[in-house]
Amino acid sequence: MHTQDELVLLAKLLDTSPERFGRSSEMTLIAKFGGGMSEVANVDQQFFRRYLALTESQRRMVRDVVGEFKSAGVV
């Protein structure tokens, strides 16, 4: 049995959609995080695009807020 990552990669190599192999189109981007491959949902991709459109000071503020959530054990 193939992993979901393998199926998505196969779909990309064959220039077809992951649905052909039983995978939802909601997760389309494969990214390398922390030494492993991860899927990034469309909604998160949109968030990253919006984040990257912020000014540097706005990005710093977002990073600080996320850091505070992590420190407080919220995430």
Buried (B, 14 or more C-beta within 10 A) or exposed (E): EEEBBEBBBBBBEEEEBBEEBEBEEEBBBBEEEEEEBEBBEEEEBEEEEEEEEEEEEEEEEEEEEEEEEEEEEEE
